[in-house]
Amino acid sequence: MSNRVDQVTDSLLRIEIELRRMDVWEASPPPEHAFRSTQPFCLDTMEFTQWLQFVFLQKMKALVEAGQPLPSVSGIAPMAEEHFRGRAQSGQRLVQALEEIDRLLSGR
């Protein structure tokens, strides 16, 4: 199990590195009300990259650090593909990093 946790931890770091490389990493979180969204990925209150940084990465890091069970299903990469469709920034390396975490968490 620890090997999987190590792989997930490495994958989370790759996602963070890619967000920083793309220059979308933010120093401050969105306002508190943005976190109360009932929409998937907080689509109505945050940019997808904000959700990755402030919701997904934070929750996953907390689970890993607390030794809690990790999600057994993940499908974030398709959302990233949709987010970057038609944008100047392709986000391809971020999508690949998210495909990796999806595979690790879903056991594929």
Beta strands, then each sheet from edge to edge (+ up, - down):
end
